[in-house]
């Protein structure tokens, strides 16, 4: 297990009863908002109000510390996520003010994070020198109501297996240290997978259970806009699944794996844990597909659903497939493909045709920070309710599947395009999903300028 800080400074409703059609319930549409609030409503709609949005006096907003690896250009996850916690986000067809207050920031690569420095200065948010100081507000005890870790992006090395050595565990363990010293804990959000390392990720999950704090995070894509706007019912008899999306590397693969897990955990009997993980790369990807008709059928169903020409998926230059076997015999595969956004296809017992649900395009213009609208909503919900929006076991399983996919092609220092099948008895956690639909719906955000008083 890593014990030191990295030495780096510098996405047509289905009539089938198995599926549930979800009607979007917007809070306010733009016309109604303008009728009620006039120009103030317009400012709230665009998310560029010059001052803070007035909050109801009935409840204090949770005070949040944001712990960040890098906050530079408008393309960094910190800018996509934290700015939504500051200025509100677009949820179910309307701009929604944030219900948390960011009171502290820590940036690991501070000197490279000019944008973060400017935003914090403009918002009068202190940037602390250490993680501990940020969560104690410079004192000796935990002094915030929630922690948001965005350990994504920055100048960090990648190892031989293609894993990006981001300091998520390094940040998290310092938060845990303060929790233990203060003898109390608060909700924690961790962007994307817990760690590139299974040992680190398991430790992180176990600490959340030991200290009894809500833990959430993962990909923004499971709560992204969907076509059709449906959710699969809990206890659906899913036999096999594929997810197709851009997955050329570890970070992109995790988005696809987390989409897979968000669907398959709703299968009959609930989650039973992962039996094995294997990665196959290059031309061997299609040889494996030919030998596994269930995967070939689901792949072909997506191709015809999108009216793509025969052989479309095989044209990708760097094909790979992540193969997942679950303890109850359910099978799944994640393909690196193109032209279908992120698409789930599931073979369901009793149905002639697969169920196909896609998450397509970005939710709005670049000025709206791409996918980051739904996820900040659920971050806020976690901090306000102090409850996990979905079982944290999903986050751990998605992390583990990704980690062992990257391990699969390597053994004793040698690479093989046909990766070894890694048995994972330690990923045998079981849980049942009880959540309802959590994806965004309705009108997508308008195109407004990126406005923080500066362009970048």
C-alpha positions as CSV (number, residue, x, y, z in Angstrom):
1,X,0.0,0.0,0.0
2,X,1.3,3.5,-0.8
3,X,2.3,5.2,2.3
4,X,3.9,8.4,1.0
5,X,2.8,11.5,-0.8
6,X,3.7,11.2,-4.5
7,X,7.0,13.0,-5.2
8,X,5.3,15.4,-7.5
9,X,4.8,19.1,-6.9
10,X,4.8,20.7,-9.7
11,X,-25.1,9.3,-22.8
12,X,-38.5,6.4,-26.7
13,X,-39.7,5.2,-23.5
14,X,-39.9,1.4,-23.3
15,X,-43.3,-0.1,-22.9
16,X,-42.0,-3.2,-21.4
17,X,-43.0,-3.5,-17.7
18,X,-39.6,-4.6,-16.7
19,X,-38.4,-1.0,-17.3
20,X,-39.8,2.1,-15.6
21,X,-40.5,5.2,-17.7
22,X,-39.3,8.2,-15.8
23,X,-41.1,11.5,-16.3
24,X,-38.9,14.5,-15.7
25,X,-40.1,16.8,-13.0
26,X,-38.4,20.2,-13.5
27,X,-38.2,22.5,-10.5
28,X,-38.8,25.6,-12.6
29,X,-38.6,26.1,-16.3
30,X,-37.0,29.2,-17.7
31,X,-40.2,31.0,-18.6
32,X,-41.6,30.5,-15.1
33,X,-38.4,31.5,-13.5
34,X,-38.3,34.8,-15.4
35,X,-42.0,35.4,-14.5
36,X,-41.2,35.0,-10.8
37,X,-37.8,36.6,-10.5
38,X,-37.3,38.9,-13.5
39,X,-33.6,39.7,-14.1
40,X,-32.6,38.0,-10.8
41,X,-34.1,34.8,-12.2
42,X,-32.1,35.2,-15.4
43,X,-28.9,35.6,-13.3
44,X,-29.8,32.4,-11.4
45,X,-30.7,30.6,-14.6
46,X,-27.3,31.3,-16.2
47,X,-25.4,30.7,-13.0
48,X,-23.5,33.9,-13.3
49,X,-25.1,36.0,-10.6
50,X,-22.6,38.7,-9.4
51,X,-23.4,37.9,-5.8
52,X,-24.4,34.8,-3.7
53,X,-27.9,33.5,-4.1
54,X,-30.1,34.2,-1.0
55,X,-30.7,30.9,0.9
56,X,-33.7,30.0,3.0
57,X,-33.1,30.9,6.7
58,X,-34.6,27.7,8.0
59,X,-31.5,25.6,7.6
60,X,-27.8,26.4,7.7
61,X,-25.9,25.2,4.7
62,X,-23.3,22.5,5.4
63,X,-19.8,23.9,5.4
64,X,-17.6,22.0,2.9
65,X,-13.8,21.6,2.5
66,X,-12.7,20.9,-1.1
67,X,-9.4,19.0,-1.4
68,X,-8.0,19.1,-4.9
69,X,-5.1,17.8,-6.9
70,X,-5.1,20.4,-9.6
71,X,-7.4,23.3,-10.5
72,X,-6.1,24.9,-13.6
73,X,-7.9,25.3,-16.9
74,X,-11.7,25.1,-17.5
75,X,-11.2,21.5,-18.4
76,X,-10.2,20.2,-15.0
77,X,-12.6,18.2,-12.8
78,X,-12.1,20.7,-10.0
79,X,-13.5,23.5,-12.1
80,X,-16.4,21.3,-13.3
81,X,-17.4,20.2,-9.8
82,X,-16.4,22.9,-7.3
83,X,-17.8,25.8,-9.3
84,X,-21.2,24.0,-9.3
85,X,-21.0,23.8,-5.5
86,X,-20.3,27.5,-5.5
87,X,-22.7,28.8,-8.0
88,X,-25.4,26.1,-8.4
89,X,-26.0,23.5,-11.1
90,X,-28.5,22.6,-13.9
91,X,-30.8,19.8,-12.6
92,X,-34.1,18.5,-14.1
93,X,-34.5,21.4,-16.5
94,X,-33.6,24.4,-14.3
95,X,-30.8,26.1,-12.5
96,X,-30.7,25.1,-8.9
97,X,-28.8,27.1,-6.3
98,X,-26.2,25.2,-4.2
99,X,-27.2,24.2,-0.7
100,X,-23.6,24.0,0.6
101,X,-21.0,26.5,1.5
102,X,-17.4,26.0,0.4
103,X,-15.4,27.3,3.3
104,X,-11.9,25.8,2.7
105,X,-9.8,24.6,-0.2
106,X,-6.6,22.6,-0.4
107,X,-4.8,22.3,-3.8
108,X,-1.9,19.8,-4.0
109,X,-0.4,21.4,-7.2
110,X,-1.1,24.9,-6.1
111,X,1.4,26.8,-8.2
112,X,0.1,25.2,-11.4
113,X,-3.5,26.0,-10.4
114,X,-3.9,29.6,-11.3
115,X,-7.6,29.4,-12.1
116,X,-8.3,27.9,-8.7
117,X,-6.4,30.6,-7.0
118,X,-8.3,33.3,-8.8
119,X,-11.7,31.7,-8.1
120,X,-11.0,31.3,-4.4
121,X,-9.8,34.9,-4.2
122,X,-12.9,36.2,-5.9
123,X,-15.1,34.1,-3.6
124,X,-13.1,34.9,-0.4
125,X,-12.4,31.2,0.2
126,X,-9.1,30.5,2.0
127,X,-6.6,28.1,0.5
128,X,-4.9,26.1,3.2
129,X,-1.4,24.7,2.9
130,X,-2.3,21.2,4.2
131,X,-5.2,18.8,4.1
132,X,-5.4,18.8,7.9
133,X,-5.6,22.6,8.0
134,X,-8.3,22.7,5.5
135,X,-10.6,20.3,7.3
136,X,-9.9,21.9,10.7
137,X,-10.0,25.5,9.3
138,X,-6.6,26.0,10.8
139,X,-7.5,24.6,14.2
140,X,-7.0,21.3,16.0
141,X,-10.4,19.7,15.5
142,X,-12.7,18.8,12.6
143,X,-14.4,22.0,11.7
144,X,-16.4,21.3,8.5
145,X,-19.6,19.4,7.8
146,X,-18.4,17.5,4.6
147,X,-15.4,16.8,2.5
148,X,-15.2,16.8,-1.3
149,X,-12.0,15.2,-2.8
150,X,-11.3,15.9,-6.5
151,X,-8.1,14.1,-7.1
152,X,-8.3,14.2,-10.9
153,X,-6.0,15.9,-13.3
154,X,-2.6,17.4,-12.7
155,X,1.0,16.5,-13.6
156,X,1.2,13.0,-12.1
157,X,3.1,10.0,-13.5
158,X,1.5,6.9,-15.1
159,X,3.0,3.5,-14.3
160,X,3.8,0.7,-16.8
161,X,0.3,-0.8,-16.5
162,X,-1.3,2.5,-17.5
163,X,-2.5,3.5,-14.1
164,X,-2.5,7.2,-13.3
165,X,-0.9,7.7,-9.9
166,X,-3.2,10.4,-8.6
167,X,-3.0,11.2,-4.9
168,X,-6.6,10.3,-3.8
169,X,-5.6,7.9,-1.1
170,X,-2.9,10.2,0.1
171,X,-5.5,13.0,0.6
172,X,-8.2,10.7,2.0
173,X,-6.0,9.2,4.7
174,X,-5.1,12.6,6.0
175,X,-8.9,13.4,6.3
176,X,-9.4,10.1,8.2
177,X,-6.6,11.0,10.6
178,X,-8.5,14.2,11.5
179,X,-11.7,12.2,11.9
180,X,-10.0,9.8,14.3
181,X,-8.3,12.5,16.3
182,X,-11.6,14.5,16.5
183,X,-13.6,11.4,17.4
184,X,-16.3,12.3,14.8
185,X,-16.7,12.2,11.1
186,X,-18.6,13.8,8.2
187,X,-19.7,12.7,4.7
188,X,-17.0,12.3,2.1
189,X,-17.2,12.5,-1.7
190,X,-14.4,11.2,-3.9
191,X,-14.4,11.9,-7.6
192,X,-14.1,8.9,-9.9
193,X,-12.5,5.7,-8.5
194,X,-11.2,5.5,-5.0
195,X,-7.7,4.7,-6.1
196,X,-5.7,2.9,-8.8
197,X,-4.8,0.4,-6.1
198,X,-7.2,-2.2,-4.7
199,X,-5.5,-2.3,-1.3
200,X,-5.8,1.5,-1.0
201,X,-9.4,1.5,-2.2
202,X,-10.4,-1.3,0.2
203,X,-8.8,0.5,3.1
204,X,-10.7,3.7,2.2
205,X,-14.0,1.8,2.1
206,X,-13.3,0.0,5.3
207,X,-12.5,3.2,7.1
208,X,-15.8,4.7,6.1
209,X,-17.5,1.7,7.7
210,X,-15.3,1.7,10.8
211,X,-15.8,5.4,11.4
212,X,-19.5,5.4,10.3
213,X,-19.4,8.2,7.7
214,X,-21.2,8.3,4.3
215,X,-18.9,7.7,1.4
216,X,-19.8,8.4,-2.2
217,X,-18.2,9.3,-5.5
218,X,-17.5,7.6,-8.8
219,X,-18.4,8.6,-12.3
220,X,-20.7,11.4,-13.4
221,X,-22.1,9.2,-16.3
222,X,-24.5,7.0,-14.4
223,X,-26.5,10.1,-13.5
224,X,-26.1,11.7,-17.0
225,X,-29.0,12.3,-19.3
226,X,-30.4,9.1,-20.8
227,X,-32.1,8.0,-24.0
228,X,-34.7,6.6,-23.4
229,X,-35.3,8.3,-20.0
230,X,-35.8,5.1,-18.1
231,X,-34.4,3.2,-15.2
232,X,-34.2,-0.6,-14.9
233,X,-36.5,-1.9,-12.1
234,X,-34.9,-3.3,-9.0
235,X,-34.8,-7.2,-9.1
236,X,-34.9,-7.4,-12.9
237,X,-33.6,-10.8,-14.1
238,X,-30.6,-9.6,-16.0
239,X,-28.6,-12.4,-17.6
240,X,-25.8,-10.6,-19.3
241,X,-24.7,-7.0,-20.1
242,X,-22.3,-5.0,-22.2
243,X,-21.3,-1.4,-21.9
244,X,-19.9,0.4,-25.0
245,X,-17.9,3.6,-24.7
246,X,-14.6,5.3,-25.2
247,X,-12.3,3.3,-22.8
248,X,-8.8,3.6,-24.2
249,X,-7.2,4.2,-20.8
250,X,-7.8,3.6,-17.1
251,X,-9.7,6.9,-16.4
252,X,-12.1,6.5,-19.3
253,X,-12.6,2.8,-18.6
254,X,-13.7,3.6,-15.1
255,X,-16.6,5.7,-16.4
256,X,-17.8,2.7,-18.4
257,X,-17.3,0.2,-15.5
258,X,-19.3,2.5,-13.2
259,X,-22.1,2.7,-15.7
260,X,-22.1,-1.1,-15.9
261,X,-22.2,-1.5,-12.1
262,X,-25.0,1.1,-11.8
263,X,-27.2,-1.2,-14.0
264,X,-26.2,-4.7,-13.0
265,X,-26.5,-4.1,-9.3
266,X,-30.3,-3.8,-9.9
267,X,-30.5,-7.5,-11.1
268,X,-32.6,-10.1,-9.4
269,X,-31.2,-11.0,-6.0
270,X,-29.0,-7.9,-5.9
271,X,-25.3,-7.6,-6.1
272,X,-23.4,-10.9,-5.3
273,X,-19.8,-9.7,-5.9
274,X,-17.3,-10.2,-8.6
275,X,-15.7,-13.6,-9.3
276,X,-13.1,-12.6,-11.9
277,X,-11.8,-9.9,-14.2
278,X,-9.9,-10.2,-17.4
279,X,-8.7,-7.7,-20.1
280,X,-8.2,-8.6,-23.8
281,X,-6.6,-6.1,-26.1
282,X,-6.1,-5.7,-29.9
283,X,-7.4,-8.1,-32.5
284,X,-7.9,-10.7,-29.8
285,X,-10.9,-8.6,-28.6
286,X,-12.9,-9.7,-31.6
287,X,-11.8,-13.4,-31.5
288,X,-13.1,-13.5,-27.9
289,X,-16.3,-11.9,-29.0
290,X,-16.8,-14.6,-31.7
291,X,-16.3,-17.3,-29.0
292,X,-18.9,-15.7,-26.7
293,X,-22.3,-15.4,-28.6
294,X,-24.0,-13.5,-25.7
295,X,-21.5,-10.6,-26.1
296,X,-21.7,-10.7,-29.9
297,X,-25.5,-10.5,-29.8
298,X,-25.5,-7.5,-27.4
299,X,-22.8,-5.8,-29.5
300,X,-24.8,-6.3,-32.7
301,X,-28.0,-5.0,-31.0
302,X,-26.3,-1.7,-30.2
303,X,-25.0,-1.4,-33.7
304,X,-28.4,-1.9,-35.3
305,X,-30.0,0.4,-32.7
306,X,-27.7,3.2,-33.9
307,X,-28.1,2.3,-37.6
308,X,-24.3,1.9,-37.9
309,X,-22.7,0.0,-40.8
310,X,-21.6,-3.6,-40.2
311,X,-18.1,-3.7,-38.8
312,X,-18.3,-0.2,-37.3
313,X,-17.0,-1.2,-33.9
314,X,-14.2,-3.3,-35.4
315,X,-12.7,-0.2,-37.0
316,X,-11.4,1.3,-33.8
317,X,-7.7,1.4,-33.7
318,X,-7.2,0.3,-30.1
319,X,-9.9,-2.3,-29.2
320,X,-10.1,-3.8,-25.8
321,X,-12.7,-5.6,-23.7
322,X,-12.9,-5.8,-19.9
323,X,-14.6,-9.2,-19.0
324,X,-16.4,-9.4,-15.7
325,X,-17.9,-12.6,-14.1
326,X,-20.1,-12.2,-11.1
327,X,-20.6,-14.8,-8.3
328,X,-24.2,-15.5,-9.3
329,X,-23.1,-16.4,-12.9
330,X,-24.1,-13.1,-14.5
331,X,-21.7,-12.1,-17.3
332,X,-20.6,-8.6,-18.5
333,X,-18.2,-7.0,-20.9
334,X,-17.0,-3.4,-21.3
335,X,-15.9,-2.5,-24.9
336,X,-13.7,0.4,-26.0
337,X,-15.8,1.7,-29.0
338,X,-16.8,4.8,-30.8
339,X,-19.9,6.6,-31.9
340,X,-22.4,5.5,-29.2
341,X,-21.5,7.7,-26.3
342,X,-21.9,5.5,-23.3
343,X,-24.4,2.7,-24.0
344,X,-25.7,-0.1,-21.8
345,X,-27.3,-3.2,-23.4
346,X,-28.7,-6.0,-21.2
347,X,-30.1,-9.4,-22.0
348,X,-33.1,-9.8,-19.7
349,X,-34.9,-13.1,-19.0
350,X,-38.3,-13.3,-20.7
351,X,-37.6,-10.6,-23.2
352,X,-36.9,-11.2,-26.9
353,X,-34.9,-8.0,-27.5
354,X,-32.1,-6.5,-25.3
355,X,-32.8,-3.4,-23.2
356,X,-30.6,-0.6,-24.5
357,X,-30.1,2.7,-22.6
358,X,-27.6,5.3,-23.9
359,X,-26.0,8.3,-22.3
360,X,-25.2,10.6,-25.2
361,X,-23.3,13.8,-25.8
362,X,-22.4,16.4,-23.3
363,X,-25.4,17.8,-21.3
364,X,-24.8,21.3,-22.6
365,X,-22.3,23.6,-24.1
366,X,-18.7,23.7,-23.0
367,X,-19.4,26.7,-20.8
368,X,-21.6,24.4,-18.6
369,X,-18.6,22.2,-17.7
370,X,-19.7,19.2,-19.7
371,X,-21.0,16.3,-17.6
372,X,-20.8,18.0,-14.3
373,X,-24.3,19.0,-13.4
374,X,-26.0,15.8,-12.1
375,X,-23.1,14.8,-10.0
376,X,-22.9,18.0,-8.0
377,X,-26.6,17.6,-7.2
378,X,-25.9,14.3,-5.6
379,X,-22.8,15.6,-3.8
380,X,-25.1,18.3,-2.3
381,X,-27.7,15.7,-1.4
382,X,-25.1,13.6,0.4
383,X,-23.8,16.6,2.4
384,X,-27.3,17.8,3.3
385,X,-28.9,14.5,4.2
386,X,-25.8,12.7,5.4
387,X,-26.8,9.6,3.5
388,X,-25.2,7.8,0.6
389,X,-27.1,8.2,-2.6
390,X,-26.2,4.6,-3.5
391,X,-24.3,1.9,-1.6
392,X,-20.6,2.7,-1.4
393,X,-20.0,-1.0,-2.2
394,X,-20.7,-0.1,-5.9
395,X,-17.9,2.5,-5.8
396,X,-15.6,-0.1,-4.4
397,X,-16.5,-2.8,-6.9
398,X,-16.2,-0.4,-9.8
399,X,-12.8,0.6,-8.5
400,X,-11.7,-3.0,-8.2
401,X,-12.9,-4.1,-11.6
402,X,-10.9,-1.2,-13.1
403,X,-7.8,-1.9,-11.1
404,X,-7.7,-5.6,-12.0
405,X,-8.4,-4.9,-15.6
406,X,-5.2,-2.9,-15.7
407,X,-3.4,-5.7,-13.9
408,X,-4.7,-8.5,-16.2
409,X,-2.3,-7.9,-19.1
410,X,0.8,-8.0,-16.9
411,X,2.4,-10.9,-15.1
412,X,5.9,-11.1,-13.8
413,X,6.9,-8.0,-15.8
414,X,5.6,-9.3,-19.1
415,X,2.7,-7.9,-21.2
416,X,0.2,-10.2,-23.0
417,X,-2.7,-8.9,-25.2
418,X,-4.8,-11.8,-23.9
419,X,-4.7,-10.9,-20.2
420,X,-4.8,-13.4,-17.4
421,X,-8.2,-14.1,-15.8
422,X,-7.8,-12.8,-12.2
423,X,-10.0,-14.5,-9.6
424,X,-11.3,-12.0,-7.1
425,X,-12.7,-13.8,-4.0
426,X,-12.0,-10.6,-2.0
427,X,-14.6,-8.8,-4.1
428,X,-17.5,-10.9,-2.8
429,X,-19.4,-8.1,-1.1
430,X,-23.2,-8.3,-1.4
431,X,-25.8,-5.5,-1.3
432,X,-29.1,-4.5,-2.7
433,X,-29.9,-1.3,-4.6
434,X,-32.9,0.5,-3.2
435,X,-32.5,3.8,-5.0
436,X,-34.9,5.2,-7.5
437,X,-34.0,7.0,-10.7
438,X,-31.0,9.4,-10.2
439,X,-30.3,10.6,-13.7
440,X,-30.8,14.1,-15.1
441,X,-33.7,14.8,-17.4
442,X,-35.6,17.6,-19.0
443,X,-34.2,20.7,-20.9
444,X,-30.5,20.9,-21.1
445,X,-28.5,24.0,-20.0
446,X,-28.4,27.1,-22.1
447,X,-25.2,28.3,-23.7
448,X,-23.9,31.1,-21.5
449,X,-20.4,32.4,-21.3
450,X,-17.9,30.9,-18.9
451,X,-17.8,33.8,-16.5
452,X,-15.7,34.0,-13.4
453,X,-14.4,37.6,-14.0
454,X,-11.7,36.1,-16.2
455,X,-11.6,33.7,-19.2
456,X,-9.5,30.9,-17.7
